[in-house]
């Protein structure tokens, strides 16, 4: 925990210094760093998901290679030992003596073991399921200046997406299909909304670079229109989170805790009662 806190402080300090280098004053840089925290957390979750999938792929490839090696080795052992065993059998029939060191049954047994090992490994390799199709989560939207039009909505979008990323793992164990639908919805909905944030960033730069003119007024009007569309997208994300919360509160179709624990409680009570009766019997 101390190491994690130190890393977070270092990251926060780095963001503040980057904001100062971009021309912001200390207060604005500090506000921008605070606003970027959900963005960093969302990116961290994205990297964790990518790393987890990479580990899963690595385990699959390693297991596949192990089974392939067992298949090849088992086949080779079966072929060599079987050939030597057959030669031994022919030699024993013809001369009543082994052609090579060791009795023929030892070589034939090794051939059988090698063949069985190869067959089992080949079957396991055929039934080995590859990792599920993976789509890397979409990263956080671009960061806007704290005083930019739409900055509040952009930060709100990041927080909503972060909350959704926290809900999905909880749904994975309860309703995998619903969790899959949530991931797909986020994958489809977030890129257009991120594009709106990018437009707001461009319009904000235009508003700051242009002097008072019709072009600056047009950029301000366009930014307000884009902000309204982004706000509507955030409302849709809130509805998605509300539906997810309702799903988490829905009854579980699996066995309840009472159904699982009640038989054990009754069994322990009966066992305790039996011990007491036995103690009373022996006491008399």
ZADO-1210 file (C-alpha; in nm, 4 decimals, padded with zeros to 6 digits):
<atoms>
<atom x="00.0000" y="00.0000" z="00.0000" code="UNK" pos="1"/>
<atom x="00.2749" y="00.2584" z="00.0785" code="UNK" pos="2"/>
<atom x="00.4397" y="00.1860" z="-00.2580" code="UNK" pos="3"/>
<atom x="00.1081" y="00.2293" z="-00.4352" code="UNK" pos="4"/>
<atom x="00.0395" y="00.5590" z="-00.2576" code="UNK" pos="5"/>
<atom x="00.3874" y="00.6827" z="-00.3442" code="UNK" pos="6"/>
<atom x="00.3384" y="00.5926" z="-00.7108" code="UNK" pos="7"/>
<atom x="00.0034" y="00.7721" z="-00.7166" code="UNK" pos="8"/>
<atom x="00.1602" y="01.0833" z="-00.5646" code="UNK" pos="9"/>
<atom x="00.4432" y="01.0710" z="-00.8164" code="UNK" pos="10"/>
<atom x="00.1958" y="01.0335" z="-01.1026" code="UNK" pos="11"/>
<atom x="-00.0119" y="01.3227" z="-00.9707" code="UNK" pos="12"/>
<atom x="00.2981" y="01.5411" z="-00.9409" code="UNK" pos="13"/>
<atom x="00.4016" y="01.4510" z="-01.2954" code="UNK" pos="14"/>
<atom x="00.0592" y="01.5514" z="-01.4279" code="UNK" pos="15"/>
<atom x="00.0761" y="01.8840" z="-01.2426" code="UNK" pos="16"/>
<atom x="00.4232" y="01.9557" z="-01.3836" code="UNK" pos="17"/>
<atom x="00.3041" y="01.8643" z="-01.7334" code="UNK" pos="18"/>
<atom x="00.0147" y="02.1077" z="-01.6951" code="UNK" pos="19"/>
<atom x="00.2504" y="02.3857" z="-01.5867" code="UNK" pos="20"/>
<atom x="00.4719" y="02.3161" z="-01.8877" code="UNK" pos="21"/>
<atom x="00.1667" y="02.3512" z="-02.1148" code="UNK" pos="22"/>
<atom x="00.1258" y="02.7056" z="-01.9880" code="UNK" pos="23"/>
<atom x="-00.1258" y="02.6553" z="-01.7099" code="UNK" pos="24"/>
<atom x="-00.0769" y="02.8220" z="-01.3763" code="UNK" pos="25"/>
<atom x="-00.0328" y="02.6145" z="-01.0630" code="UNK" pos="26"/>
<atom x="-00.4012" y="02.6201" z="-00.9639" code="UNK" pos="27"/>
<atom x="-00.5239" y="02.5223" z="-01.3110" code="UNK" pos="28"/>
<atom x="-00.2572" y="02.2515" z="-01.3367" code="UNK" pos="29"/>
<atom x="-00.3655" y="02.1112" z="-00.9992" code="UNK" pos="30"/>
<atom x="-00.7319" y="02.1109" z="-01.1069" code="UNK" pos="31"/>
<atom x="-00.6401" y="01.9403" z="-01.4336" code="UNK" pos="32"/>
<atom x="-00.4434" y="01.6752" z="-01.2447" code="UNK" pos="33"/>
<atom x="-00.7383" y="01.6100" z="-01.0113" code="UNK" pos="34"/>
<atom x="-00.9698" y="01.5788" z="-01.3107" code="UNK" pos="35"/>
<atom x="-00.7323" y="01.3363" z="-01.4818" code="UNK" pos="36"/>
<atom x="-00.7350" y="01.0851" z="-01.1931" code="UNK" pos="37"/>
<atom x="-01.0436" y="00.8935" z="-01.3198" code="UNK" pos="38"/>
<atom x="-00.8835" y="00.8961" z="-01.6640" code="UNK" pos="39"/>
<atom x="-00.5663" y="00.7370" z="-01.5259" code="UNK" pos="40"/>
<atom x="-00.7673" y="00.4770" z="-01.3358" code="UNK" pos="41"/>
<atom x="-00.9647" y="00.3896" z="-01.6484" code="UNK" pos="42"/>
<atom x="-00.6427" y="00.3530" z="-01.8474" code="UNK" pos="43"/>
<atom x="-00.4967" y="00.1367" z="-01.5693" code="UNK" pos="44"/>
<atom x="-00.7981" y="-00.0953" z="-01.5893" code="UNK" pos="45"/>
<atom x="-00.7541" y="-00.1128" z="-01.9650" code="UNK" pos="46"/>
<atom x="-00.3905" y="-00.2128" z="-01.9277" code="UNK" pos="47"/>
<atom x="-00.4861" y="-00.4727" z="-01.6645" code="UNK" pos="48"/>
<atom x="-00.7391" y="-00.6292" z="-01.9013" code="UNK" pos="49"/>
<atom x="-00.4817" y="-00.6427" z="-02.1820" code="UNK" pos="50"/>
<atom x="-00.2219" y="-00.7972" z="-01.9492" code="UNK" pos="51"/>
<atom x="-00.4714" y="-01.0556" z="-01.8193" code="UNK" pos="52"/>
<atom x="-00.5570" y="-01.1611" z="-02.1749" code="UNK" pos="53"/>
<atom x="-00.1872" y="-01.1833" z="-02.2636" code="UNK" pos="54"/>
<atom x="-00.1321" y="-01.4156" z="-01.9649" code="UNK" pos="55"/>
<atom x="-00.4268" y="-01.6287" z="-02.0718" code="UNK" pos="56"/>
<atom x="-00.2904" y="-01.6563" z="-02.4252" code="UNK" pos="57"/>
<atom x="00.0530" y="-01.7459" z="-02.2861" code="UNK" pos="58"/>
<atom x="-00.0931" y="-02.0244" z="-02.0703" code="UNK" pos="59"/>
<atom x="-00.2853" y="-02.1577" z="-02.3684" code="UNK" pos="60"/>
<atom x="00.0193" y="-02.1578" z="-02.5959" code="UNK" pos="61"/>
<atom x="00.2335" y="-02.3221" z="-02.3262" code="UNK" pos="62"/>
<atom x="-00.0261" y="-02.5933" z="-02.2632" code="UNK" pos="63"/>
<atom x="-00.0636" y="-02.6498" z="-02.6369" code="UNK" pos="64"/>
<atom x="00.3129" y="-02.6840" z="-02.6771" code="UNK" pos="65"/>
<atom x="00.3307" y="-02.9300" z="-02.3852" code="UNK" pos="66"/>
<atom x="00.0603" y="-03.1507" z="-02.5348" code="UNK" pos="67"/>
<atom x="00.2264" y="-03.1345" z="-02.8759" code="UNK" pos="68"/>
<atom x="00.5577" y="-03.2408" z="-02.7225" code="UNK" pos="69"/>
<atom x="00.3895" y="-03.5304" z="-02.5418" code="UNK" pos="70"/>
<atom x="00.2223" y="-03.6407" z="-02.8637" code="UNK" pos="71"/>
<atom x="00.5481" y="-03.6363" z="-03.0592" code="UNK" pos="72"/>
<atom x="00.7473" y="-03.8017" z="-02.7795" code="UNK" pos="73"/>
<atom x="00.4825" y="-04.0677" z="-02.7202" code="UNK" pos="74"/>
<atom x="00.4613" y="-04.1466" z="-03.0903" code="UNK" pos="75"/>
<atom x="00.8394" y="-04.1701" z="-03.1174" code="UNK" pos="76"/>
<atom x="00.8641" y="-04.3985" z="-02.8138" code="UNK" pos="77"/>
<atom x="00.5827" y="-04.6167" z="-02.9447" code="UNK" pos="78"/>
<atom x="00.7478" y="-04.6450" z="-03.2860" code="UNK" pos="79"/>
<atom x="01.1003" y="-04.7194" z="-03.1654" code="UNK" pos="80"/>
<atom x="01.0027" y="-04.9491" z="-02.8789" code="UNK" pos="81"/>
<atom x="00.7459" y="-05.1292" z="-03.0952" code="UNK" pos="82"/>
<atom x="01.0025" y="-05.1898" z="-03.3691" code="UNK" pos="83"/>
<atom x="01.2614" y="-05.3182" z="-03.1229" code="UNK" pos="84"/>
<atom x="00.9973" y="-05.5341" z="-02.9538" code="UNK" pos="85"/>
<atom x="00.8922" y="-05.6928" z="-03.2810" code="UNK" pos="86"/>
<atom x="01.2558" y="-05.7623" z="-03.3696" code="UNK" pos="87"/>
<atom x="01.3015" y="-05.9196" z="-03.0273" code="UNK" pos="88"/>
<atom x="00.9926" y="-06.1377" z="-03.0699" code="UNK" pos="89"/>
<atom x="01.1089" y="-06.2598" z="-03.4115" code="UNK" pos="90"/>
<atom x="01.4585" y="-06.3262" z="-03.2774" code="UNK" pos="91"/>
<atom x="01.3239" y="-06.5164" z="-02.9764" code="UNK" pos="92"/>
<atom x="01.1002" y="-06.7287" z="-03.1964" code="UNK" pos="93"/>
<atom x="01.3851" y="-06.8030" z="-03.4364" code="UNK" pos="94"/>
<atom x="01.6788" y="-06.8444" z="-03.1979" code="UNK" pos="95"/>
<atom x="01.5241" y="-06.8609" z="-02.8511" code="UNK" pos="96"/>
<atom x="01.7375" y="-06.5617" z="-02.7603" code="UNK" pos="97"/>
<atom x="01.6745" y="-06.1846" z="-02.7576" code="UNK" pos="98"/>
<atom x="01.8163" y="-05.9874" z="-03.0468" code="UNK" pos="99"/>
<atom x="01.8768" y="-05.6806" z="-02.8267" code="UNK" pos="100"/>
<atom x="01.9210" y="-05.6223" z="-02.4596" code="UNK" pos="101"/>
<atom x="01.6084" y="-05.6846" z="-02.2566" code="UNK" pos="102"/>
<atom x="01.3059" y="-05.9109" z="-02.3040" code="UNK" pos="103"/>
<atom x="01.0562" y="-05.8356" z="-02.5793" code="UNK" pos="104"/>
<atom x="00.7692" y="-05.7698" z="-02.3338" code="UNK" pos="105"/>
<atom x="00.9631" y="-05.4721" z="-02.1931" code="UNK" pos="106"/>
<atom x="00.9883" y="-05.3075" z="-02.5366" code="UNK" pos="107"/>
<atom x="00.6302" y="-05.3872" z="-02.6272" code="UNK" pos="108"/>
<atom x="00.5138" y="-05.2475" z="-02.2926" code="UNK" pos="109"/>
<atom x="00.7067" y="-04.9276" z="-02.3551" code="UNK" pos="110"/>
<atom x="00.5471" y="-04.9078" z="-02.7000" code="UNK" pos="111"/>
<atom x="00.1997" y="-04.9390" z="-02.5472" code="UNK" pos="112"/>
<atom x="00.2732" y="-04.6719" z="-02.2867" code="UNK" pos="113"/>
<atom x="00.4088" y="-04.4390" z="-02.5550" code="UNK" pos="114"/>
<atom x="00.1050" y="-04.4966" z="-02.7767" code="UNK" pos="115"/>
<atom x="-00.1378" y="-04.4347" z="-02.4899" code="UNK" pos="116"/>
<atom x="00.0480" y="-04.1181" z="-02.3907" code="UNK" pos="117"/>
<atom x="00.0368" y="-03.9907" z="-02.7504" code="UNK" pos="118"/>
<atom x="-00.3350" y="-04.0690" z="-02.7859" code="UNK" pos="119"/>
<atom x="-00.4281" y="-03.8960" z="-02.4596" code="UNK" pos="120"/>
<atom x="-00.2170" y="-03.5926" z="-02.5416" code="UNK" pos="121"/>
<atom x="-00.3652" y="-03.5702" z="-02.8931" code="UNK" pos="122"/>
<atom x="-00.7204" y="-03.5866" z="-02.7572" code="UNK" pos="123"/>
<atom x="-00.6519" y="-03.3215" z="-02.4958" code="UNK" pos="124"/>
<atom x="-00.4928" y="-03.1030" z="-02.7593" code="UNK" pos="125"/>
<atom x="-00.7997" y="-03.1427" z="-02.9813" code="UNK" pos="126"/>
<atom x="-01.0325" y="-03.0419" z="-02.6978" code="UNK" pos="127"/>
<atom x="-00.8113" y="-02.7608" z="-02.5684" code="UNK" pos="128"/>
<atom x="-01.0204" y="-02.4465" z="-02.5988" code="UNK" pos="129"/>
<atom x="-00.8367" y="-02.1340" z="-02.7153" code="UNK" pos="130"/>
<atom x="-00.8889" y="-01.8073" z="-02.5286" code="UNK" pos="131"/>
<atom x="-01.2102" y="-01.6269" z="-02.6069" code="UNK" pos="132"/>
<atom x="-01.2032" y="-01.3517" z="-02.8666" code="UNK" pos="133"/>
<atom x="-01.0638" y="-01.0403" z="-02.7044" code="UNK" pos="134"/>
<atom x="-01.1282" y="-00.6787" z="-02.7846" code="UNK" pos="135"/>
<atom x="-00.9095" y="-00.4412" z="-02.5909" code="UNK" pos="136"/>
<atom x="-01.1160" y="-00.1972" z="-02.3851" code="UNK" pos="137"/>
<atom x="-01.1387" y="00.1540" z="-02.5185" code="UNK" pos="138"/>
<atom x="-00.9097" y="00.3944" z="-02.3371" code="UNK" pos="139"/>
<atom x="-01.0236" y="00.7134" z="-02.1635" code="UNK" pos="140"/>
<atom x="-01.1399" y="01.0156" z="-02.3649" code="UNK" pos="141"/>
<atom x="-00.9070" y="01.3079" z="-02.4259" code="UNK" pos="142"/>
<atom x="-00.8588" y="01.5531" z="-02.1415" code="UNK" pos="143"/>
<atom x="-00.9971" y="01.9036" z="-02.1763" code="UNK" pos="144"/>
<atom x="-00.8874" y="02.2214" z="-02.0069" code="UNK" pos="145"/>
<atom x="-01.0858" y="02.2765" z="-01.6854" code="UNK" pos="146"/>
<atom x="-01.2390" y="02.5966" z="-01.8273" code="UNK" pos="147"/>
<atom x="-01.3193" y="02.4529" z="-02.1700" code="UNK" pos="148"/>
<atom x="-01.6784" y="02.4199" z="-02.2851" code="UNK" pos="149"/>
<atom x="-01.7806" y="02.0589" z="-02.2228" code="UNK" pos="150"/>
<atom x="-01.5040" y="01.9876" z="-01.9706" code="UNK" pos="151"/>
<atom x="-01.7629" y="01.8953" z="-01.7062" code="UNK" pos="152"/>
<atom x="-01.9386" y="01.6552" z="-01.9437" code="UNK" pos="153"/>
<atom x="-01.6090" y="01.5005" z="-02.0556" code="UNK" pos="154"/>
<atom x="-01.5062" y="01.4372" z="-01.6948" code="UNK" pos="155"/>
<atom x="-01.8527" y="01.2974" z="-01.6268" code="UNK" pos="156"/>
<atom x="-01.8171" y="01.0579" z="-01.9203" code="UNK" pos="157"/>
<atom x="-01.4838" y="00.9334" z="-01.7854" code="UNK" pos="158"/>
<atom x="-01.6315" y="00.8728" z="-01.4388" code="UNK" pos="159"/>
<atom x="-01.9297" y="00.6882" z="-01.5857" code="UNK" pos="160"/>
<atom x="-01.7085" y="00.4662" z="-01.7971" code="UNK" pos="161"/>
<atom x="-01.4899" y="00.3958" z="-01.4931" code="UNK" pos="162"/>
<atom x="-01.7978" y="00.2972" z="-01.2909" code="UNK" pos="163"/>
<atom x="-01.9094" y="00.0707" z="-01.5737" code="UNK" pos="164"/>
<atom x="-01.5650" y="-00.0926" z="-01.5786" code="UNK" pos="165"/>
<atom x="-01.6074" y="-00.1645" z="-01.2065" code="UNK" pos="166"/>
<atom x="-01.9556" y="-00.3135" z="-01.2560" code="UNK" pos="167"/>
<atom x="-01.8625" y="-00.5541" z="-01.5362" code="UNK" pos="168"/>
<atom x="-01.6365" y="-00.7840" z="-01.3258" code="UNK" pos="169"/>
<atom x="-01.9118" y="-00.8140" z="-01.0647" code="UNK" pos="170"/>
<atom x="-02.1574" y="-00.9203" z="-01.3339" code="UNK" pos="171"/>
<atom x="-01.9114" y="-01.1676" z="-01.4860" code="UNK" pos="172"/>
<atom x="-01.9633" y="-01.4201" z="-01.2072" code="UNK" pos="173"/>
<atom x="-02.3406" y="-01.3707" z="-01.1865" code="UNK" pos="174"/>
<atom x="-02.4544" y="-01.3041" z="-01.5423" code="UNK" pos="175"/>
<atom x="-02.1712" y="-01.3573" z="-01.7955" code="UNK" pos="176"/>
<atom x="-02.3973" y="-01.2850" z="-02.0931" code="UNK" pos="177"/>
<atom x="-02.5041" y="-00.9511" z="-01.9459" code="UNK" pos="178"/>
<atom x="-02.1417" y="-00.8600" z="-01.8714" code="UNK" pos="179"/>
<atom x="-02.0533" y="-00.9429" z="-02.2320" code="UNK" pos="180"/>
<atom x="-02.3356" y="-00.7186" z="-02.3543" code="UNK" pos="181"/>
<atom x="-02.2116" y="-00.4355" z="-02.1312" code="UNK" pos="182"/>
<atom x="-01.8608" y="-00.4641" z="-02.2739" code="UNK" pos="183"/>
<atom x="-01.9963" y="-00.4604" z="-02.6275" code="UNK" pos="184"/>
<atom x="-02.2143" y="-00.1580" z="-02.5506" code="UNK" pos="185"/>
<atom x="-01.9159" y="00.0318" z="-02.4125" code="UNK" pos="186"/>
<atom x="-01.7035" y="-00.0683" z="-02.7110" code="UNK" pos="187"/>
<atom x="-01.9658" y="00.0648" z="-02.9526" code="UNK" pos="188"/>
<atom x="-02.0750" y="00.3777" z="-02.7647" code="UNK" pos="189"/>
<atom x="-01.7482" y="00.5190" z="-02.6332" code="UNK" pos="190"/>
<atom x="-01.5638" y="00.5953" z="-02.9632" code="UNK" pos="191"/>
<atom x="-01.8323" y="00.8367" z="-03.0955" code="UNK" pos="192"/>
<atom x="-01.8486" y="01.0101" z="-02.7569" code="UNK" pos="193"/>
<atom x="-01.4698" y="01.0357" z="-02.7444" code="UNK" pos="194"/>
<atom x="-01.4853" y="01.1923" z="-03.0898" code="UNK" pos="195"/>
<atom x="-01.7154" y="01.4587" z="-02.9450" code="UNK" pos="196"/>
<atom x="-01.4596" y="01.5303" z="-02.6723" code="UNK" pos="197"/>
<atom x="-01.1902" y="01.5636" z="-02.9399" code="UNK" pos="198"/>
<atom x="-01.4076" y="01.8141" z="-03.1252" code="UNK" pos="199"/>
<atom x="-01.4534" y="02.0114" z="-02.8055" code="UNK" pos="200"/>
<atom x="-01.0762" y="02.0207" z="-02.7609" code="UNK" pos="201"/>
<atom x="-01.0288" y="02.1538" z="-03.1150" code="UNK" pos="202"/>
<atom x="-01.3030" y="02.4133" z="-03.0696" code="UNK" pos="203"/>
<atom x="-01.1534" y="02.5204" z="-02.7363" code="UNK" pos="204"/>
<atom x="-00.8173" y="02.5807" z="-02.9030" code="UNK" pos="205"/>
<atom x="-00.9898" y="02.7839" z="-03.1735" code="UNK" pos="206"/>
<atom x="-01.1708" y="02.9945" z="-02.9118" code="UNK" pos="207"/>
<atom x="-00.8441" y="03.0647" z="-02.7281" code="UNK" pos="208"/>
<atom x="-00.6388" y="03.1377" z="-03.0392" code="UNK" pos="209"/>
<atom x="-00.8902" y="03.3583" z="-03.2188" code="UNK" pos="210"/>
<atom x="-00.9538" y="03.7166" z="-03.1245" code="UNK" pos="211"/>
<atom x="-01.3055" y="03.8461" z="-03.0872" code="UNK" pos="212"/>
<atom x="-01.4534" y="03.7709" z="-03.4264" code="UNK" pos="213"/>
<atom x="-01.7323" y="03.5910" z="-03.6028" code="UNK" pos="214"/>
<atom x="-01.5115" y="03.2803" z="-03.6222" code="UNK" pos="215"/>
<atom x="-01.4686" y="03.2746" z="-03.2440" code="UNK" pos="216"/>
<atom x="-01.8429" y="03.3158" z="-03.1955" code="UNK" pos="217"/>
<atom x="-01.9053" y="03.0300" z="-03.4379" code="UNK" pos="218"/>
<atom x="-01.6591" y="02.8105" z="-03.2493" code="UNK" pos="219"/>
<atom x="-01.8360" y="02.8905" z="-02.9215" code="UNK" pos="220"/>
<atom x="-02.1766" y="02.8073" z="-03.0706" code="UNK" pos="221"/>
<atom x="-02.0445" y="02.4828" z="-03.2166" code="UNK" pos="222"/>
<atom x="-01.8870" y="02.3875" z="-02.8840" code="UNK" pos="223"/>
<atom x="-02.2187" y="02.4390" z="-02.7064" code="UNK" pos="224"/>
<atom x="-02.3928" y="02.2157" z="-02.9601" code="UNK" pos="225"/>
<atom x="-02.1311" y="01.9449" z="-02.9206" code="UNK" pos="226"/>
<atom x="-02.1527" y="01.9764" z="-02.5422" code="UNK" pos="227"/>
<atom x="-02.5292" y="01.9137" z="-02.5606" code="UNK" pos="228"/>
<atom x="-02.4740" y="01.5963" z="-02.7629" code="UNK" pos="229"/>
<atom x="-02.2081" y="01.4797" z="-02.5185" code="UNK" pos="230"/>
<atom x="-02.4427" y="01.5443" z="-02.2267" code="UNK" pos="231"/>
<atom x="-02.7069" y="01.3276" z="-02.3952" code="UNK" pos="232"/>
<atom x="-02.4509" y="01.0490" z="-02.4315" code="UNK" pos="233"/>
<atom x="-02.3646" y="01.0748" z="-02.0623" code="UNK" pos="234"/>
<atom x="-02.7318" y="01.0419" z="-01.9739" code="UNK" pos="235"/>
<atom x="-02.7468" y="00.7225" z="-02.1774" code="UNK" pos="236"/>
<atom x="-02.4471" y="00.5856" z="-01.9864" code="UNK" pos="237"/>
<atom x="-02.6231" y="00.6696" z="-01.6603" code="UNK" pos="238"/>
<atom x="-02.9266" y="00.4708" z="-01.7771" code="UNK" pos="239"/>
<atom x="-02.6949" y="00.1806" z="-01.8578" code="UNK" pos="240"/>
<atom x="-02.5446" y="00.1961" z="-01.5094" code="UNK" pos="241"/>
<atom x="-02.8917" y="00.2111" z="-01.3536" code="UNK" pos="242"/>
<atom x="-02.9931" y="-00.1019" z="-01.5430" code="UNK" pos="243"/>
<atom x="-02.6700" y="-00.2713" z="-01.4336" code="UNK" pos="244"/>
<atom x="-02.7376" y="-00.1872" z="-01.0688" code="UNK" pos="245"/>
<atom x="-03.0892" y="-00.3311" z="-01.0997" code="UNK" pos="246"/>
<atom x="-02.9445" y="-00.6472" z="-01.2491" code="UNK" pos="247"/>
<atom x="-02.6977" y="-00.6825" z="-00.9609" code="UNK" pos="248"/>
<atom x="-02.9896" y="-00.6574" z="-00.7174" code="UNK" pos="249"/>
<atom x="-03.2000" y="-00.9145" z="-00.9062" code="UNK" pos="250"/>
<atom x="-03.2528" y="-01.2578" z="-00.7457" code="UNK" pos="251"/>
<atom x="-02.9892" y="-01.5170" z="-00.8247" code="UNK" pos="252"/>
<atom x="-03.1201" y="-01.8216" z="-01.0102" code="UNK" pos="253"/>
<atom x="-02.8640" y="-02.0452" z="-00.8404" code="UNK" pos="254"/>
<atom x="-02.9072" y="-02.2009" z="-00.4966" code="UNK" pos="255"/>
<atom x="-02.9416" y="-01.9473" z="-00.2192" code="UNK" pos="256"/>
<atom x="-02.7118" y="-01.9336" z="00.0823" code="UNK" pos="257"/>
<atom x="-02.9855" y="-02.0752" z="00.3046" code="UNK" pos="258"/>
<atom x="-03.0338" y="-02.3733" z="00.0746" code="UNK" pos="259"/>
<atom x="-02.6609" y="-02.4466" z="00.0821" code="UNK" pos="260"/>
<atom x="-02.5930" y="-02.3924" z="00.4533" code="UNK" pos="261"/>
<atom x="-02.9159" y="-02.5177" z="00.6155" code="UNK" pos="262"/>
<atom x="-02.8424" y="-02.8903" z="00.5534" code="UNK" pos="263"/>
<atom x="-02.4956" y="-02.8459" z="00.7066" code="UNK" pos="264"/>
<atom x="-02.6426" y="-02.6674" z="01.0086" code="UNK" pos="265"/>
<atom x="-02.8993" y="-02.9422" z="01.0572" code="UNK" pos="266"/>
<atom x="-02.6325" y="-03.2122" z="01.0208" code="UNK" pos="267"/>
<atom x="-02.4092" y="-03.0459" z="01.2811" code="UNK" pos="268"/>
<atom x="-02.7026" y="-03.0051" z="01.5182" code="UNK" pos="269"/>
<atom x="-02.7914" y="-03.3716" z="01.4803" code="UNK" pos="270"/>
<atom x="-02.4305" y="-03.4725" z="01.5359" code="UNK" pos="271"/>
<atom x="-02.4120" y="-03.2579" z="01.8500" code="UNK" pos="272"/>
<atom x="-02.7369" y="-03.4073" z="01.9778" code="UNK" pos="273"/>
<atom x="-02.6027" y="-03.7576" z="01.9141" code="UNK" pos="274"/>
<atom x="-02.2843" y="-03.6850" z="02.1085" code="UNK" pos="275"/>
<atom x="-02.4874" y="-03.5536" z="02.4010" code="UNK" pos="276"/>
<atom x="-02.7079" y="-03.8632" z="02.4061" code="UNK" pos="277"/>
<atom x="-02.4002" y="-04.0854" z="02.3898" code="UNK" pos="278"/>
<atom x="-02.2411" y="-03.8992" z="02.6783" code="UNK" pos="279"/>
<atom x="-02.5597" y="-03.9382" z="02.8850" code="UNK" pos="280"/>
<atom x="-02.5738" y="-04.3112" z="02.8046" code="UNK" pos="281"/>
<atom x="-02.2143" y="-04.3775" z="02.9058" code="UNK" pos="282"/>
<atom x="-02.2551" y="-04.1548" z="03.2121" code="UNK" pos="283"/>
<atom x="-02.5325" y="-04.3751" z="03.3442" code="UNK" pos="284"/>
</atoms>
